[in-house]
Amino acid sequence: MIETEGALHDAEAIAALPAVDGLFVGPSDLSLARGRGAFRFSADDEDDFRTVARACRQNRKMLGLPAPNSRALALALSEGADYVTISDDLTALRMGLERSLDLFRAHKDSA
């Protein structure tokens, strides 16, 4: 997991370790550690993802990237990610709650 500024800086060295099979970007922790606040897949986040992707390619290691939106998914696919997460626990929980509230409101308004 690349979740700190130090790990991002050392991504190539980490990927070069024989015991490491691949790298995955921890988007929320990395964004917070880099002083950007909550992860929003900014241009800076995109640059961080590309740094990790390059380290994986150079060392023939698996790359894992989060893809919470279509831009992030396009980047993950263009960088040849071996695995992609399309959601995280907090996003899935928020989306589920929003859907449940929408359902409740629809039934309440029609009653």
N, C-alpha and C positions, 0 to 999 in steps of 0.2 A: 504494500500500500504506500503510495506516494501521497503523504498527507501534511508534510512540513516543508518549509523553505529549504532546510538542509537536505532533506531527501530529494527534493526537486533538483537542487544543485548537484547532488551526487547520483542522479538517476543512472547515468552511464556506468559509473563504478558499481552501483548496486546490481544493475542488469548483467554486468560482467561476472558476478559471483557464480561459481558453479552450482551452488545450492539453490539458486533462484531460478524458478521456471518462467516467471513473467512478472510484469508490473501492472498494477491497477491504480488509477487515480482516485483518491478519496476526495471528491469534489468539495464537499462542505468544509471539511477540516482544512484542506489546502487553501481554499478561498479565505477562510477566517485567518489562517496563519500568515497569509500574504497581505493582510490588512484590507481586504476588499469586502468584508462583511459576508452576508448570506450569499451562497452560490447562486449565480444568475446566468452562467455561461457567457461572460463578457469576452471581449477581444483578448484581454489578458489571460482569462481562463483558457481560451482557445490556444494561445501561445504555450501555456503550461502543458496542455494535452499534447501538442506537437513535440515539445521537448521530450516527454516520456515516450512518445511513439518512436522518435528518432533513436533514443537509447535502446529500445526493444529491437528495432530493425538492425542496428549496428551490432547487436549481440545475439541476434537470432533467438529472441525470447518472445513469449506470448505477450500480447498487449490487451489489456482490458480497459475500456472506457465507459463512463456513464453517458447516457443519451436521453436526457429528460425532455428534449424538444427536437424538432426536425433539423435544425442547424447542427446540433450536437451529434445527431445520428448521421447526418451527411459527413461530418468530419470523421467520426469513428469509422465509417465505411471507407472513406477515401484514404485513411491512414492504415487500413488493413487490420483493424482490431479483430482479435481472435474471439473475444467475447464482449458483449455489450449489455449493460443494464438499462432498461427502459424506464425504470422507476426506482424509488427508494421507499423505505418504510413510511417516512413522514409524508411524502407526496401521495402515496397510495392511501394513507389514512385520511388526509385532507380531501382528496378527490372522492373517497367513499362517503365521507361525512357531507360534502357538498351535494352529492347525488341524493343522499337520504333526505337532506333538508329540502331540496328541490321537489322531491316526491311528496314530502309532507305538505309543502306549500301548495302544490298543485291540487292535492286532495282537499286541503283546508279551504282553498278559494272556490272549489267547485261544490262544496257542501252548503 
